Structures are given as C-alpha cells and as structure tokens.
Amino acid sequence: MEYVAVLLPSIVVGLIFWFAMKAIFNADKSERQAEARAQAEAEAQGASPADRNDPESNR
C-alpha cells in the first residue's frame, strides 16, 4: 500500500500534464483548421487566376 501512496502523486501530475498538453494540441489543430478555412474563403472570393497580375497565368 505504501507503493501506491508514493507513486500516486506522480501519476496524478502526469495525467494532469497529459490532459493539458492534449488540450493545447487540440486547440492548435482547430485553430489551424479555422485559419485554413478562412484562407480558402478569402481565395475563393478573390479574383479568378486570369484576372490576377500573376506571371504564371500569362503563359
């Protein structure tokens, strides 16, 4: 029983750290997805490639 008392605090701190890191990574992933959606919307609302001043479109 004394092993549990010794190891339990470390296990609890490890679990708290794991949940915190998981939350941070999930927030980052959803923020990147929202940014990608916003950029895709902005590009869709922009001018067509033929209307842009892009050297690639003039070839």
mmCIF file as Biopython writes it, N, C-alpha, C and O atoms, coordinates in Angstrom:
data_model
#
loop_
_atom_site.group_PDB
_atom_site.id
_atom_site.type_symbol
_atom_site.label_atom_id
_atom_site.label_alt_id
_atom_site.label_comp_id
_atom_site.label_asym_id
_atom_site.label_entity_id
_atom_site.label_seq_id
_atom_site.pdbx_PDB_ins_code
_atom_site.Cartn_x
_atom_site.Cartn_y
_atom_site.Cartn_z
_atom_site.occupancy
_atom_site.B_iso_or_equiv
_atom_site.auth_seq_id
_atom_site.auth_asym_id
_atom_site.pdbx_PDB_model_num
ATOM 1   N N  . MET A ? 1  ? 0.821   -1.207 0.000   1.0 0.0 1  A 1 
ATOM 2   C CA . MET A ? 1  ? 0.000   0.000  0.000   1.0 0.0 1  A 1 
ATOM 3   C C  . MET A ? 1  ? 0.862   1.267  0.000   1.0 0.0 1  A 1 
ATOM 4   O O  . MET A ? 1  ? 0.457   2.307  -0.519  1.0 0.0 1  A 1 
ATOM 5   N N  . GLU A ? 2  ? 2.042   1.161  0.584   1.0 0.0 2  A 1 
ATOM 6   C CA . GLU A ? 2  ? 2.895   2.351  0.623   1.0 0.0 2  A 1 
ATOM 7   C C  . GLU A ? 2  ? 3.433   2.694  -0.757  1.0 0.0 2  A 1 
ATOM 8   O O  . GLU A ? 2  ? 3.771   3.850  -1.014  1.0 0.0 2  A 1 
ATOM 9   N N  . TYR A ? 3  ? 3.520   1.708  -1.658  1.0 0.0 3  A 1 
ATOM 10  C CA . TYR A ? 3  ? 3.948   1.991  -3.034  1.0 0.0 3  A 1 
ATOM 11  C C  . TYR A ? 3  ? 2.929   2.873  -3.747  1.0 0.0 3  A 1 
ATOM 12  O O  . TYR A ? 3  ? 3.291   3.775  -4.503  1.0 0.0 3  A 1 
ATOM 13  N N  . VAL A ? 4  ? 1.664   2.604  -3.500  1.0 0.0 4  A 1 
ATOM 14  C CA . VAL A ? 4  ? 0.608   3.410  -4.111  1.0 0.0 4  A 1 
ATOM 15  C C  . VAL A ? 4  ? 0.685   4.841  -3.600  1.0 0.0 4  A 1 
ATOM 16  O O  . VAL A ? 4  ? 0.540   5.784  -4.378  1.0 0.0 4  A 1 
ATOM 17  N N  . ALA A ? 5  ? 0.909   5.011  -2.321  1.0 0.0 5  A 1 
ATOM 18  C CA . ALA A ? 5  ? 0.996   6.348  -1.731  1.0 0.0 5  A 1 
ATOM 19  C C  . ALA A ? 5  ? 2.192   7.119  -2.289  1.0 0.0 5  A 1 
ATOM 20  O O  . ALA A ? 5  ? 2.152   8.344  -2.404  1.0 0.0 5  A 1 
ATOM 21  N N  . VAL A ? 6  ? 3.247   6.396  -2.633  1.0 0.0 6  A 1 
ATOM 22  C CA . VAL A ? 6  ? 4.439   7.046  -3.172  1.0 0.0 6  A 1 
ATOM 23  C C  . VAL A ? 6  ? 4.251   7.382  -4.657  1.0 0.0 6  A 1 
ATOM 24  O O  . VAL A ? 6  ? 4.654   8.456  -5.105  1.0 0.0 6  A 1 
ATOM 25  N N  . LEU A ? 7  ? 3.653   6.483  -5.404  1.0 0.0 7  A 1 
ATOM 26  C CA . LEU A ? 7  ? 3.527   6.664  -6.850  1.0 0.0 7  A 1 
ATOM 27  C C  . LEU A ? 7  ? 2.311   7.485  -7.266  1.0 0.0 7  A 1 
ATOM 28  O O  . LEU A ? 7  ? 2.323   8.091  -8.338  1.0 0.0 7  A 1 
ATOM 29  N N  . LEU A ? 8  ? 1.284   7.518  -6.463  1.0 0.0 8  A 1 
ATOM 30  C CA . LEU A ? 8  ? 0.043   8.197  -6.839  1.0 0.0 8  A 1 
ATOM 31  C C  . LEU A ? 8  ? 0.231   9.680  -7.181  1.0 0.0 8  A 1 
ATOM 32  O O  . LEU A ? 8  ? -0.312  10.124 -8.192  1.0 0.0 8  A 1 
ATOM 33  N N  . PRO A ? 9  ? 0.969   10.465 -6.395  1.0 0.0 9  A 1 
ATOM 34  C CA . PRO A ? 9  ? 1.148   11.878 -6.781  1.0 0.0 9  A 1 
ATOM 35  C C  . PRO A ? 9  ? 1.808   12.052 -8.152  1.0 0.0 9  A 1 
ATOM 36  O O  . PRO A ? 9  ? 1.411   12.921 -8.929  1.0 0.0 9  A 1 
ATOM 37  N N  . SER A ? 10 ? 2.798   11.239 -8.441  1.0 0.0 10 A 1 
ATOM 38  C CA . SER A ? 10 ? 3.471   11.343 -9.744  1.0 0.0 10 A 1 
ATOM 39  C C  . SER A ? 10 ? 2.523   10.958 -10.878 1.0 0.0 10 A 1 
ATOM 40  O O  . SER A ? 10 ? 2.529   11.590 -11.934 1.0 0.0 10 A 1 
ATOM 41  N N  . ILE A ? 11 ? 1.729   9.948  -10.666 1.0 0.0 11 A 1 
ATOM 42  C CA . ILE A ? 11 ? 0.768   9.522  -11.685 1.0 0.0 11 A 1 
ATOM 43  C C  . ILE A ? 11 ? -0.272  10.603 -11.921 1.0 0.0 11 A 1 
ATOM 44  O O  . ILE A ? 11 ? -0.628  10.885 -13.065 1.0 0.0 11 A 1 
ATOM 45  N N  . VAL A ? 12 ? -0.758  11.204 -10.855 1.0 0.0 12 A 1 
ATOM 46  C CA . VAL A ? 12 ? -1.774  12.267 -10.989 1.0 0.0 12 A 1 
ATOM 47  C C  . VAL A ? 12 ? -1.193  13.472 -11.721 1.0 0.0 12 A 1 
ATOM 48  O O  . VAL A ? 12 ? -1.841  14.033 -12.606 1.0 0.0 12 A 1 
ATOM 49  N N  . VAL A ? 13 ? 0.018   13.871 -11.359 1.0 0.0 13 A 1 
ATOM 50  C CA . VAL A ? 13 ? 0.655   15.007 -12.040 1.0 0.0 13 A 1 
ATOM 51  C C  . VAL A ? 13 ? 0.895   14.672 -13.506 1.0 0.0 13 A 1 
ATOM 52  O O  . VAL A ? 13 ? 0.713   15.526 -14.373 1.0 0.0 13 A 1 
ATOM 53  N N  . GLY A ? 14 ? 1.296   13.457 -13.788 1.0 0.0 14 A 1 
ATOM 54  C CA . GLY A ? 14 ? 1.491   13.037 -15.176 1.0 0.0 14 A 1 
ATOM 55  C C  . GLY A ? 14 ? 0.198   13.074 -15.968 1.0 0.0 14 A 1 
ATOM 56  O O  . GLY A ? 14 ? 0.190   13.501 -17.122 1.0 0.0 14 A 1 
ATOM 57  N N  . LEU A ? 15 ? -0.891  12.634 -15.366 1.0 0.0 15 A 1 
ATOM 58  C CA . LEU A ? 15 ? -2.188  12.683 -16.051 1.0 0.0 15 A 1 
ATOM 59  C C  . LEU A ? 15 ? -2.649  14.113 -16.283 1.0 0.0 15 A 1 
ATOM 60  O O  . LEU A ? 15 ? -3.186  14.423 -17.347 1.0 0.0 15 A 1 
ATOM 61  N N  . ILE A ? 16 ? -2.451  14.976 -15.317 1.0 0.0 16 A 1 
ATOM 62  C CA . ILE A ? 16 ? -2.827  16.385 -15.490 1.0 0.0 16 A 1 
ATOM 63  C C  . ILE A ? 16 ? -2.011  16.996 -16.631 1.0 0.0 16 A 1 
ATOM 64  O O  . ILE A ? 16 ? -2.552  17.725 -17.462 1.0 0.0 16 A 1 
ATOM 65  N N  . PHE A ? 17 ? -0.718  16.702 -16.669 1.0 0.0 17 A 1 
ATOM 66  C CA . PHE A ? 17 ? 0.133   17.202 -17.744 1.0 0.0 17 A 1 
ATOM 67  C C  . PHE A ? 17 ? -0.334  16.675 -19.094 1.0 0.0 17 A 1 
ATOM 68  O O  . PHE A ? 17 ? -0.395  17.425 -20.069 1.0 0.0 17 A 1 
ATOM 69  N N  . TRP A ? 18 ? -0.663  15.390 -19.153 1.0 0.0 18 A 1 
ATOM 70  C CA . TRP A ? 18 ? -1.113  14.785 -20.403 1.0 0.0 18 A 1 
ATOM 71  C C  . TRP A ? 18 ? -2.399  15.450 -20.902 1.0 0.0 18 A 1 
ATOM 72  O O  . TRP A ? 18 ? -2.515  15.768 -22.085 1.0 0.0 18 A 1 
ATOM 73  N N  . PHE A ? 19 ? -3.375  15.661 -19.991 1.0 0.0 19 A 1 
ATOM 74  C CA . PHE A ? 19 ? -4.626  16.307 -20.396 1.0 0.0 19 A 1 
ATOM 75  C C  . PHE A ? 19 ? -4.386  17.748 -20.833 1.0 0.0 19 A 1 
ATOM 76  O O  . PHE A ? 19 ? -5.014  18.218 -21.782 1.0 0.0 19 A 1 
ATOM 77  N N  . ALA A ? 20 ? -3.492  18.447 -20.158 1.0 0.0 20 A 1 
ATOM 78  C CA . ALA A ? 20 ? -3.196  19.832 -20.537 1.0 0.0 20 A 1 
ATOM 79  C C  . ALA A ? 20 ? -2.559  19.882 -21.926 1.0 0.0 20 A 1 
ATOM 80  O O  . ALA A ? 20 ? -2.946  20.709 -22.751 1.0 0.0 20 A 1 
ATOM 81  N N  . MET A ? 21 ? -1.601  19.018 -22.189 1.0 0.0 21 A 1 
ATOM 82  C CA . MET A ? 21 ? -0.946  19.004 -23.495 1.0 0.0 21 A 1 
ATOM 83  C C  . MET A ? 21 ? -1.923  18.591 -24.586 1.0 0.0 21 A 1 
ATOM 84  O O  . MET A ? 21 ? -1.893  19.141 -25.687 1.0 0.0 21 A 1 
ATOM 85  N N  . LYS A ? 22 ? -2.777  17.638 -24.292 1.0 0.0 22 A 1 
ATOM 86  C CA . LYS A ? 22 ? -3.784  17.216 -25.265 1.0 0.0 22 A 1 
ATOM 87  C C  . LYS A ? 22 ? -4.711  18.385 -25.616 1.0 0.0 22 A 1 
ATOM 88  O O  . LYS A ? 22 ? -5.039  18.594 -26.784 1.0 0.0 22 A 1 
ATOM 89  N N  . ALA A ? 23 ? -5.130  19.144 -24.599 1.0 0.0 23 A 1 
ATOM 90  C CA . ALA A ? 23 ? -5.997  20.300 -24.841 1.0 0.0 23 A 1 
ATOM 91  C C  . ALA A ? 23 ? -5.284  21.359 -25.679 1.0 0.0 23 A 1 
ATOM 92  O O  . ALA A ? 23 ? -5.890  21.961 -26.566 1.0 0.0 23 A 1 
ATOM 93  N N  . ILE A ? 24 ? -4.011  21.585 -25.405 1.0 0.0 24 A 1 
ATOM 94  C CA . ILE A ? 24 ? -3.248  22.580 -26.164 1.0 0.0 24 A 1 
ATOM 95  C C  . ILE A ? 24 ? -3.119  22.153 -27.618 1.0 0.0 24 A 1 
ATOM 96  O O  . ILE A ? 24 ? -3.326  22.962 -28.523 1.0 0.0 24 A 1 
ATOM 97  N N  . PHE A ? 25 ? -2.781  20.895 -27.848 1.0 0.0 25 A 1 
ATOM 98  C CA . PHE A ? 25 ? -2.623  20.413 -29.227 1.0 0.0 25 A 1 
ATOM 99  C C  . PHE A ? 25 ? -3.951  20.420 -29.976 1.0 0.0 25 A 1 
ATOM 100 O O  . PHE A ? 25 ? -3.984  20.741 -31.164 1.0 0.0 25 A 1 
ATOM 101 N N  . ASN A ? 26 ? -5.046  20.072 -29.302 1.0 0.0 26 A 1 
ATOM 102 C CA . ASN A ? 26 ? -6.354  20.112 -29.959 1.0 0.0 26 A 1 
ATOM 103 C C  . ASN A ? 26 ? -6.743  21.541 -30.307 1.0 0.0 26 A 1 
ATOM 104 O O  . ASN A ? 26 ? -7.293  21.787 -31.380 1.0 0.0 26 A 1 
ATOM 105 N N  . ALA A ? 27 ? -6.466  22.485 -29.414 1.0 0.0 27 A 1 
ATOM 106 C CA . ALA A ? 27 ? -6.770  23.893 -29.689 1.0 0.0 27 A 1 
ATOM 107 C C  . ALA A ? 27 ? -5.945  24.387 -30.870 1.0 0.0 27 A 1 
ATOM 108 O O  . ALA A ? 27 ? -6.453  25.113 -31.724 1.0 0.0 27 A 1 
ATOM 109 N N  . ASP A ? 28 ? -4.677  23.996 -30.921 1.0 0.0 28 A 1 
ATOM 110 C CA . ASP A ? 28 ? -3.819  24.406 -32.038 1.0 0.0 28 A 1 
ATOM 111 C C  . ASP A ? 28 ? -4.316  23.820 -33.348 1.0 0.0 28 A 1 
ATOM 112 O O  . ASP A ? 28 ? -4.330  24.502 -34.373 1.0 0.0 28 A 1 
ATOM 113 N N  . LYS A ? 29 ? -4.723  22.561 -33.317 1.0 0.0 29 A 1 
ATOM 114 C CA . LYS A ? 29 ? -5.205  21.905 -34.541 1.0 0.0 29 A 1 
ATOM 115 C C  . LYS A ? 29 ? -6.480  22.585 -35.038 1.0 0.0 29 A 1 
ATOM 116 O O  . LYS A ? 29 ? -6.624  22.831 -36.235 1.0 0.0 29 A 1 
ATOM 117 N N  . SER A ? 30 ? -7.398  22.886 -34.130 1.0 0.0 30 A 1 
ATOM 118 C CA . SER A ? 30 ? -8.644  23.520 -34.569 1.0 0.0 30 A 1 
ATOM 119 C C  . SER A ? 30 ? -8.393  24.950 -35.050 1.0 0.0 30 A 1 
ATOM 120 O O  . SER A ? 30 ? -9.074  25.429 -35.956 1.0 0.0 30 A 1 
ATOM 121 N N  . GLU A ? 31 ? -7.420  25.630 -34.446 1.0 0.0 31 A 1 
ATOM 122 C CA . GLU A ? 31 ? -7.090  26.979 -34.903 1.0 0.0 31 A 1 
ATOM 123 C C  . GLU A ? 31 ? -6.474  26.943 -36.301 1.0 0.0 31 A 1 
ATOM 124 O O  . GLU A ? 31 ? -6.774  27.799 -37.133 1.0 0.0 31 A 1 
ATOM 125 N N  . ARG A ? 32 ? -5.621  25.964 -36.561 1.0 0.0 32 A 1 
ATOM 126 C CA . ARG A ? 32 ? -5.036  25.823 -37.896 1.0 0.0 32 A 1 
ATOM 127 C C  . ARG A ? 32 ? -6.107  25.496 -38.934 1.0 0.0 32 A 1 
ATOM 128 O O  . ARG A ? 32 ? -6.058  25.997 -40.058 1.0 0.0 32 A 1 
ATOM 129 N N  . GLN A ? 33 ? -7.068  24.661 -38.562 1.0 0.0 33 A 1 
ATOM 130 C CA . GLN A ? 33 ? -8.148  24.334 -39.486 1.0 0.0 33 A 1 
ATOM 131 C C  . GLN A ? 33 ? -9.006  25.561 -39.773 1.0 0.0 33 A 1 
ATOM 132 O O  . GLN A ? 33 ? -9.399  25.787 -40.918 1.0 0.0 33 A 1 
ATOM 133 N N  . ALA A ? 34 ? -9.298  26.349 -38.752 1.0 0.0 34 A 1 
ATOM 134 C CA . ALA A ? 34 ? -10.084 27.565 -38.957 1.0 0.0 34 A 1 
ATOM 135 C C  . ALA A ? 34 ? -9.328  28.562 -39.835 1.0 0.0 34 A 1 
ATOM 136 O O  . ALA A ? 34 ? -9.927  29.219 -40.687 1.0 0.0 34 A 1 
ATOM 137 N N  . GLU A ? 35 ? -8.023  28.676 -39.630 1.0 0.0 35 A 1 
ATOM 138 C CA . GLU A ? 35 ? -7.214  29.571 -40.453 1.0 0.0 35 A 1 
ATOM 139 C C  . GLU A ? 35 ? -7.196  29.100 -41.905 1.0 0.0 35 A 1 
ATOM 140 O O  . GLU A ? 35 ? -7.278  29.917 -42.822 1.0 0.0 35 A 1 
ATOM 141 N N  . ALA A ? 36 ? -7.090  27.800 -42.115 1.0 0.0 36 A 1 
ATOM 142 C CA . ALA A ? 36 ? -7.093  27.267 -43.482 1.0 0.0 36 A 1 
ATOM 143 C C  . ALA A ? 36 ? -8.439  27.521 -44.150 1.0 0.0 36 A 1 
ATOM 144 O O  . ALA A ? 36 ? -8.494  27.870 -45.330 1.0 0.0 36 A 1 
ATOM 145 N N  . ARG A ? 37 ? -9.535  27.344 -43.390 1.0 0.0 37 A 1 
ATOM 146 C CA . ARG A ? 37 ? -10.856 27.625 -43.959 1.0 0.0 37 A 1 
ATOM 147 C C  . ARG A ? 37 ? -10.996 29.099 -44.312 1.0 0.0 37 A 1 
ATOM 148 O O  . ARG A ? 37 ? -11.545 29.435 -45.362 1.0 0.0 37 A 1 
ATOM 149 N N  . ALA A ? 38 ? -10.502 29.984 -43.445 1.0 0.0 38 A 1 
ATOM 150 C CA . ALA A ? 38 ? -10.587 31.423 -43.711 1.0 0.0 38 A 1 
ATOM 151 C C  . ALA A ? 38 ? -9.769  31.799 -44.939 1.0 0.0 38 A 1 
ATOM 152 O O  . ALA A ? 38 ? -10.200 32.621 -45.747 1.0 0.0 38 A 1 
ATOM 153 N N  . GLN A ? 39 ? -8.596  31.201 -45.079 1.0 0.0 39 A 1 
ATOM 154 C CA . GLN A ? 39 ? -7.779  31.497 -46.255 1.0 0.0 39 A 1 
ATOM 155 C C  . GLN A ? 39 ? -8.428  30.955 -47.522 1.0 0.0 39 A 1 
ATOM 156 O O  . GLN A ? 39 ? -8.375  31.602 -48.568 1.0 0.0 39 A 1 
ATOM 157 N N  . ALA A ? 40 ? -9.033  29.793 -47.443 1.0 0.0 40 A 1 
ATOM 158 C CA . ALA A ? 40 ? -9.708  29.225 -48.616 1.0 0.0 40 A 1 
ATOM 159 C C  . ALA A ? 40 ? -10.894 30.093 -49.014 1.0 0.0 40 A 1 
ATOM 160 O O  . ALA A ? 40 ? -11.136 30.308 -50.202 1.0 0.0 40 A 1 
ATOM 161 N N  . GLU A ? 41 ? -11.632 30.593 -48.030 1.0 0.0 41 A 1 
ATOM 162 C CA . GLU A ? 41 ? -12.754 31.500 -48.331 1.0 0.0 41 A 1 
ATOM 163 C C  . GLU A ? 41 ? -12.249 32.778 -48.981 1.0 0.0 41 A 1 
ATOM 164 O O  . GLU A ? 41 ? -12.833 33.261 -49.950 1.0 0.0 41 A 1 
ATOM 165 N N  . ALA A ? 42 ? -11.159 33.325 -48.445 1.0 0.0 42 A 1 
ATOM 166 C CA . ALA A ? 42 ? -10.611 34.570 -48.994 1.0 0.0 42 A 1 
ATOM 167 C C  . ALA A ? 42 ? -10.144 34.359 -50.428 1.0 0.0 42 A 1 
ATOM 168 O O  . ALA A ? 42 ? -10.344 35.225 -51.280 1.0 0.0 42 A 1 
ATOM 169 N N  . GLU A ? 43 ? -9.527  33.221 -50.696 1.0 0.0 43 A 1 
ATOM 170 C CA . GLU A ? 43 ? -9.079  32.942 -52.062 1.0 0.0 43 A 1 
ATOM 171 C C  . GLU A ? 43 ? -10.264 32.713 -52.991 1.0 0.0 43 A 1 
ATOM 172 O O  . GLU A ? 43 ? -10.219 33.102 -54.158 1.0 0.0 43 A 1 
ATOM 173 N N  . ALA A ? 44 ? -11.322 32.087 -52.485 1.0 0.0 44 A 1 
ATOM 174 C CA . ALA A ? 44 ? -12.499 31.838 -53.311 1.0 0.0 44 A 1 
ATOM 175 C C  . ALA A ? 44 ? -13.212 33.147 -53.649 1.0 0.0 44 A 1 
ATOM 176 O O  . ALA A ? 44 ? -13.792 33.274 -54.727 1.0 0.0 44 A 1 
ATOM 177 N N  . GLN A ? 45 ? -13.173 34.103 -52.754 1.0 0.0 45 A 1 
ATOM 178 C CA . GLN A ? 45 ? -13.825 35.383 -53.004 1.0 0.0 45 A 1 
ATOM 179 C C  . GLN A ? 45 ? -12.959 36.316 -53.832 1.0 0.0 45 A 1 
ATOM 180 O O  . GLN A ? 45 ? -13.444 37.326 -54.343 1.0 0.0 45 A 1 
ATOM 181 N N  . GLY A ? 46 ? -11.681 35.987 -53.968 1.0 0.0 46 A 1 
ATOM 182 C CA . GLY A ? 46 ? -10.754 36.831 -54.726 1.0 0.0 46 A 1 
ATOM 183 C C  . GLY A ? 46 ? -11.000 36.712 -56.209 1.0 0.0 46 A 1 
ATOM 184 O O  . GLY A ? 46 ? -11.919 36.026 -56.658 1.0 0.0 46 A 1 
ATOM 185 N N  . ALA A ? 47 ? -10.165 37.389 -56.955 1.0 0.0 47 A 1 
ATOM 186 C CA . ALA A ? 47 ? -10.281 37.383 -58.415 1.0 0.0 47 A 1 
ATOM 187 C C  . ALA A ? 47 ? -9.891  36.024 -58.970 1.0 0.0 47 A 1 
ATOM 188 O O  . ALA A ? 47 ? -9.163  35.263 -58.333 1.0 0.0 47 A 1 
ATOM 189 N N  . SER A ? 48 ? -10.385 35.731 -60.167 1.0 0.0 48 A 1 
ATOM 190 C CA . SER A ? 48 ? -10.028 34.480 -60.828 1.0 0.0 48 A 1 
ATOM 191 C C  . SER A ? 48 ? -8.559  34.563 -61.261 1.0 0.0 48 A 1 
ATOM 192 O O  . SER A ? 48 ? -8.025  35.667 -61.374 1.0 0.0 48 A 1 
ATOM 193 N N  . PRO A ? 49 ? -7.904  33.446 -61.503 1.0 0.0 49 A 1 
ATOM 194 C CA . PRO A ? 49 ? -6.483  33.488 -61.890 1.0 0.0 49 A 1 
ATOM 195 C C  . PRO A ? 49 ? -6.220  34.305 -63.149 1.0 0.0 49 A 1 
ATOM 196 O O  . PRO A ? 49 ? -5.147  34.896 -63.266 1.0 0.0 49 A 1 
ATOM 197 N N  . ALA A ? 50 ? -7.150  34.361 -64.088 1.0 0.0 50 A 1 
ATOM 198 C CA . ALA A ? 50 ? -6.942  35.140 -65.306 1.0 0.0 50 A 1 
ATOM 199 C C  . ALA A ? 50 ? -6.974  36.639 -65.015 1.0 0.0 50 A 1 
ATOM 200 O O  . ALA A ? 50 ? -6.352  37.421 -65.734 1.0 0.0 50 A 1 
ATOM 201 N N  . ASP A ? 51 ? -7.688  37.040 -63.974 1.0 0.0 51 A 1 
ATOM 202 C CA . ASP A ? 51 ? -7.796  38.456 -63.627 1.0 0.0 51 A 1 
ATOM 203 C C  . ASP A ? 51 ? -6.623  38.954 -62.793 1.0 0.0 51 A 1 
ATOM 204 O O  . ASP A ? 51 ? -6.396  40.160 -62.693 1.0 0.0 51 A 1 
ATOM 205 N N  . ARG A ? 52 ? -5.892  38.048 -62.206 1.0 0.0 52 A 1 
ATOM 206 C CA . ARG A ? 52 ? -4.770  38.439 -61.339 1.0 0.0 52 A 1 
ATOM 207 C C  . ARG A ? 52 ? -3.577  38.886 -62.175 1.0 0.0 52 A 1 
ATOM 208 O O  . ARG A ? 52 ? -3.482  38.584 -63.365 1.0 0.0 52 A 1 
ATOM 209 N N  . ASN A ? 53 ? -2.690  39.596 -61.542 1.0 0.0 53 A 1 
ATOM 210 C CA . ASN A ? 53 ? -1.446  40.026 -62.163 1.0 0.0 53 A 1 
ATOM 211 C C  . ASN A ? 53 ? -0.388  38.983 -61.870 1.0 0.0 53 A 1 
ATOM 212 O O  . ASN A ? 53 ? 0.643   39.308 -61.282 1.0 0.0 53 A 1 
ATOM 213 N N  . ASP A ? 54 ? -0.610  37.755 -62.261 1.0 0.0 54 A 1 
ATOM 214 C CA . ASP A ? 54 ? 0.263   36.627 -61.943 1.0 0.0 54 A 1 
ATOM 215 C C  . ASP A ? 54 ? 0.999   36.205 -63.192 1.0 0.0 54 A 1 
ATOM 216 O O  . ASP A ? 54 ? 0.359   35.907 -64.200 1.0 0.0 54 A 1 
ATOM 217 N N  . PRO A ? 55 ? 2.344   36.166 -63.168 1.0 0.0 55 A 1 
ATOM 218 C CA . PRO A ? 55 ? 3.077   35.757 -64.369 1.0 0.0 55 A 1 
ATOM 219 C C  . PRO A ? 55 ? 2.770   34.325 -64.795 1.0 0.0 55 A 1 
ATOM 220 O O  . PRO A ? 55 ? 2.867   34.008 -65.981 1.0 0.0 55 A 1 
ATOM 221 N N  . GLU A ? 56 ? 2.405   33.464 -63.867 1.0 0.0 56 A 1 
ATOM 222 C CA . GLU A ? 56 ? 2.081   32.086 -64.199 1.0 0.0 56 A 1 
ATOM 223 C C  . GLU A ? 56 ? 0.825   31.999 -65.065 1.0 0.0 56 A 1 
ATOM 224 O O  . GLU A ? 56 ? 0.720   31.120 -65.920 1.0 0.0 56 A 1 
ATOM 225 N N  . SER A ? 57 ? -0.119  32.901 -64.849 1.0 0.0 57 A 1 
ATOM 226 C CA . SER A ? 57 ? -1.384  32.824 -65.592 1.0 0.0 57 A 1 
ATOM 227 C C  . SER A ? 57 ? -1.239  33.384 -67.009 1.0 0.0 57 A 1 
ATOM 228 O O  . SER A ? 57 ? -2.114  33.150 -67.843 1.0 0.0 57 A 1 
ATOM 229 N N  . ASN A ? 58 ? -0.173  34.109 -67.303 1.0 0.0 58 A 1 
ATOM 230 C CA . ASN A ? 58 ? 0.016   34.713 -68.620 1.0 0.0 58 A 1 
ATOM 231 C C  . ASN A ? 58 ? 0.724   33.782 -69.581 1.0 0.0 58 A 1 
ATOM 232 O O  . ASN A ? 58 ? 0.929   34.158 -70.735 1.0 0.0 58 A 1 
ATOM 233 N N  . ARG A ? 59 ? 1.100   32.609 -69.172 1.0 0.0 59 A 1 
ATOM 234 C CA . ARG A ? 59 ? 1.832   31.689 -70.041 1.0 0.0 59 A 1 
ATOM 235 C C  . ARG A ? 59 ? 0.931   30.961 -70.970 1.0 0.0 59 A 1 
ATOM 236 O O  . ARG A ? 59 ? 1.394   30.148 -71.769 1.0 0.0 59 A 1 
#
